[in-house]
Amino acid sequence: MRYATRIVFVFFFSSSISQDDDQWPEVVLCSRNTCYMIHQGAADFHTANTTCSHRGGHLMTVQSTVHSDIISILMENLQGRFWIGLELPAGCCGDPSKALRGYQWVTGEEATDFSQWRTQDSSECGHQCVSISKDQLWEESSCLEVADGFLCEYNFNETCRAPEMEGFSLTCHTLLGFQMMDTAQLPPGTIAIMSPTGYKLYCDTNGWKTSPCDSQHENDGCSHICEMEGSEAKCMCPEGLQLEGSQVTCETPDPCRNHPCEHLCVSRLQSYTCLCREGYLLDEDGLGCRDQDECLVQSICTPGQVCVNTPGSFRCTCPPGYVMVNGECEDPSVTNCFCSERFEENGFIIETERESMSSYQPSAGYVWLFMIGPFGTTPPHWFRICDKNGKAGLFSSLSPSLLQFLHNENSSLSGQPF
């Protein structure tokens, strides 16, 4: 796993929306305690953040691959750039050595190991904000620029699973300012209206509010069937449905309840999708997860270090005989460079583990070279390079001219001065 992630995963469901405000066409995805929403419409960062705040939320934070997967579902049929809740305070400059480059989430959080920057070494200064596209990459730009929309996040104590009533349509009015039809999860404060009867249910933190078997409504208040057991009225469900927590409405069994996914399951109405945790890739069967070999990524470790893949993660180590000092590999046995008897400064000494070769005199200004590998039977070959003051560095490649030099002691060496 390349990035540490805190995952509290719950089931997510997509929704179709009939919006009250034509200015912001919206796509929403809700879990048991969070709703994520894409607002489509030109807006700068301040306008986007204000719109989210007015509805009790904030611009979305993206702190793990799970959040990226949510965005992927939300943006499935969308194009363009959308603001997320990440900004660089005015008067500051980005720091490429940090995962967030000095940026802060609108929630105040700074510490994270997760990032997906489009550019690798940017150090922009001033009030900069971050937008995201369908490819999930983060892009820095002025907060005054206008994006194609933005993503909001709304957190609740609990949400309600939508009632299912055969032969009736459901319209839900939410406190977030839009109507939702034929959805799966609804935030607290939602009023669900059954058509054509006009029967209403109210969602609070404990589920739907209603009286079981209220005789003034069809089915006596139950979404499907009401039966009396002695003096007590009980709601029942037809085959294929089950009572949800309120014991009033019937729901389709959650496809993720007994899911075959190896890691994570995302429920999407009557189907599901499997996801993998950080550091793993989904198998071709769409169920299992396999370890991602991060060491296949070039330059994932500092030059001179060796990448070691581990389950769900990786680590950078030093070649044999070297030790890690302040993030760099150093040979504790090498403290200086020396010339042979026949040569003065700027001579080359080439040494291997098994033999020592003669010293040669290249043009002035070149460096001392100690060959301290290879390790194993295949490249890379590791080389220690020193200047005449003993300053050392570790390299893992040979120029064609140096290869010729190693095979023909009479040839001259063409290279760059130290």
N, C-alpha and C positions, 0 to 999 in steps of 0.2 A: 504494500500500500504506500503510495507516494505521499499522500496527505492524510494527516490525522483528522478523523471526522467523528463528531458526536451525532448519532442517529437515533431519533425517537420516531420510528416509522409507523404510520397508520394508513388506513385504506383511503385511496383517492378516487374521485369520480368526476367525470367531465359533465358539463351542462350546456344546454342550449338556452339562449337568453332573449327575452323581449325587453329591450331597454326603455326606461322612461325618458331618458335624455338622449336625443339623437346626436348630440355633440360627441359623445364618448361611446361608440359601439364597443361592447365588452365581451370577453371570453373569461369564464370563471372555472376554477377547480377547487373543490372543498375537501377537507379531511375532517376527522372528528373534532379538531380544535382550531383549524386554520383554513382560511380561504385565500387563494391566490387569484389575482385578476389582471388581465391585460386590458388596458384602455388604449384604443386606437384613435389617434388624432394628434395633430401637430402640437407640441408643447415643449417649452424649455424645462430645465431641471427644477427650478423653483415652482413653476406652475404644476408640474407633475407631483412634487412632494406635498404641495398644499392640497391638491385634490384628494390624495390618499389620506391626509390628516383629517380633512373635513368629514370623512366617513369613518373615522376611528381607527385608521390603519397607518401604514408608512410604506415607502418604497421598498420593494422586496430585497431581502438579503440573500445572497447566494454563497453559502458557506460549505457546501459539500456537493458531491456528484448527484446525490438524491435531489437537491434543489435544481441542479442542471437538468435532470430527467423530467422534473415537473415543468420547467420552462419548455423543454422539447415537446411535451404534450400540448401545452398552451399554444405554442407557435407552430403547430403542425401544418396549418394552412395559411400562415401569415408570412409576410416579407417586411424588411425594414429594420431600423434601429429603435430599441426601446430602452428607456432609462431604467437603471436599477439603483438601489439606495447606497451608492458608494461615491464619496467625494473627497477631494483634496482641499483642506482648508486654505483660504486666501493667505498669501504671504509665505506659503510653504513650497518646497520642491520635492518631487518624487525621489524615493530612494530605491533603486533597482535591487538592492541586496535584501530587501524585505518582501515577504509574500504579497502584502498589500501596498508596497511602495510608499508607505506613509499615508495612504488614504484611510478614511474611516467610514464605517457603516452609519447610516442615519440613526441607528439605535444606540450609537456611542461605542460600539465594539471595534477594537483594533486588532486583537490577537486572532490570527487564523493561519492555518497551514495550507489553505486551499486558495488557488487563484487560477485564472485562465486568460492571461493577457494575450492580446493579439501580437504586440511587439515585445521583444525580450529585454531591451536595455533602455527604455525610455526614462527620462528624468524631467518631465514637464514641471513647470513652476506656475504658481498662481492658482486661482480657483478653478480646478478641473473636476469634471464629473465623468461617470462611466456609463456607457450604454452597451447593450448586448444584442447580437443578431441571431439568426437561426442556427449558425454554426457554433454557438455557445461561447465565442471568444469575446473578451472584454476590450472595449475601445475607449481610450481617453480623448476627451475633447472639452472645449470651453462649455461651462454650465449655461452660457447664454445661447448656445446653439439650439436649434429646434430639431427634435427627434420625431420619429413617426408615431410615438406613443410611449407608454411606460407600464411597469408592472407594480401592482400594489399587493401588500400582504396584510391580512386581517386576522388577529388571534382571538379566540374565544375559549371559554372553559369547556364547552361541548357543543356539538351540532346535532341536528335531528335527521334521521333517515326519512326520506320522503315517503308519504303514504302511497300505497298502491290500491286503487279501487277499480275493479273491472267495469268497463262501460262508462267510466267518468274521466274527464280531463282535469288536470290539476294546474292551478295558477298560484304561484307563491309570491307574495309581496315581502321583500326583505328591507331591513333597516339600512342596507348599503345603497339603496336608491334605485333598484332595478327589480324587474319581475323575472322569475325563473320558471320554466315549464319543463315537465318531464325530467326533472333532475334527480339526483340520488341523495345528496347530503345538503342540508339547509342550515344556515346560521341562526343563533338565538334571535328572537324577535320576529321571526318569519310568521306570516299568517298564510295558511294554505286554504284555498277555496276550491271546493269540489263543484264542478259544473256537470249537469245543469241544476243540481239541487241547491247550490249556494251554501252547503254545509262547510263550516269553518273549523280549523284546528290551529292552535297557537303553540309555537315552539319556544320552550324556555330551556334552562340548563339541565332540567330533569327530564326532558323529552316533550312530547305533545300533551297539551292540556285539553281534556274533555272528560265527560262523564260516560263510562261504559254503559251501553244499552240505553241511551237517552231516547225515550219513546217518541219524541217529537221529530226525530230524523229517521230517514230510511235506514234499515238494518239496525234500528235502535241505537245509533251512535257508533257502531262498529264499522270499519271500512268494508267488511264483507259479510260476516255471519254473526249473529248474536244468539246465544243459547242460554237457557236458564238451567242452573244446577242447584236444585232446591230453591232457596229464596235468593240465590246470588246469580246475577247476570254475568255472563262471560262472553268475550269475543272469540270467534273461531276463524280459521282460515281454510280455504279450499286446498286441494292437493297441489303441491308444488310451491306453496307459499308458507310463511311462518310468521307468528306474532313477533313484533319488535318490542323494544323495551317498555313502551307505554302500555302494552297489552291491549291496544285499541286497533292499531293498523297492522295490516299484513305486508310483508316484504318478501322479495325474492331472496332465497338463501345466498349469502355472501360467497361468491366463487373463490375467494381467498381463504375462507374459513378452514378448509382442508386442502390447501393448495400444494402442488408438487414442486414448487420453486425451491431451489437449493438455498437461496439467500432471502430475497425480498419479493413480495407480491403486491402488485398494484391492481386493485379491482376497478373495472370500468363497466358499470352496470351489470350486464349478464356475461361478461368475459373478464379475463385477467391478463396481465402482462408481468413477466418475471424481470427483476432487476438484480444486479450484483453490487456488492459492497465495494468500497474503494480498493483499488489494486487488483481487481478481477474483471474478466471479460465473460460475456454471456456465451455459452456453448451454442452450436448450430441447432440443437434441439429446442432452444428457447427456454430451457428449464435449469440446466446446470451452470455452474460458474467455474472458470479455470483461471489460474494465476496469470497475471499479466507480467511479462518479463520486461521490467523497466530498463534493464541493462542493454536492450536492443536500441534504445534511443542514444544517438551519438552525443558525446560531450555532456552526459548526465552527471558525470563526476568531474572534478577538477583535473586538468591535464596532469598525468603522472600517477593518478590514482586508479585503482582497479574496482570495477563495479561488481558486487556480489548480489545476485537475486535471492530474495527470501519470499516465503508465502505471503502474498498481498503487499509486499514492500521491497525494499532494496537497501543496501548500505555501501558506502565507499570506503575502501581500505587501501593500504599501501602495498607495493610489491614486496616480496621476501627480502629481508635485510634492511628495510626502511621502517621508519617510525613516523607517526602523525604528530606534527608540531604546528599548532595554530592553524589547523586545516590544510597544511602542506606536508608532503612526504619528504623526509630528509634522511640521508644516510649518516648515522651517528659516527661511522668510522672515517668519514671524509671531512677534514678540517682545512685542507689547503691543497694546492697543486704545485708540483715540482718539475723541473727540467732534468733531463739526463745530463751526463757529464759533457756531451758534445754540443749541447744547445743552450741558448739563453732564453729569456722570456719570449712568450708567444709560440713556443714549440708545442707539438701534440704528443701526448702519451695515450696509447690505446691499450686497455687492459680487459681481459675476459676472465671468467671464473676459472678457466683451465690453463690459460697461457698468457704470456705478456709478449707484445710485439715491440719491434724497435721504435725508437722515437724519430719523428720527422719534423722538418722545419718548413712550415708554410709561410705565406706572406705575412708581413707584420700586421697586427691588429686583430688576428684571429684568436680563438679561445682554446683553452685546454679541453680535451675531450676524453672522458673515461667511459668505456663501454662496459656496462655492468650486467648485461644479459646475454643472450635471451633467456627467458624463463619458459620452459616447455619447448615444444617443437614448432610452434607457429608464431607469427607476429602477434602482438607488438614486441619490438626489441627496445629495451629501455637504456637510455644513455644519460650519464652525468656530465654536465658541462660546467666548467669553472673558468673564471677569469684569473688574471695573475694575482689578484688579491684574495682569491679563495672563495669568492661568492659563487654559490652553486645553484643550478637549476636542473630539472628533470624533464627529458623529452622522450617521445616514443616514435620517432620516425627518422629515416636517413635520406639525405638528398642523393640523387644519382651520382653526383660528383664525389661524394664521400664513399659511396659503395665502390666506385672505381678506385679510389685512393686506398681502400682496404685491400684490394686485390693487386694493386700495382704500386709498389713503394716509390717508383720513380715518377709517377704522375703528379701533377700539381692539384691542389685542392681549391675549388672555387666555391665560395660561400659568403655569408654576411658577417661583418665584424661583430664582436660581442657588444 
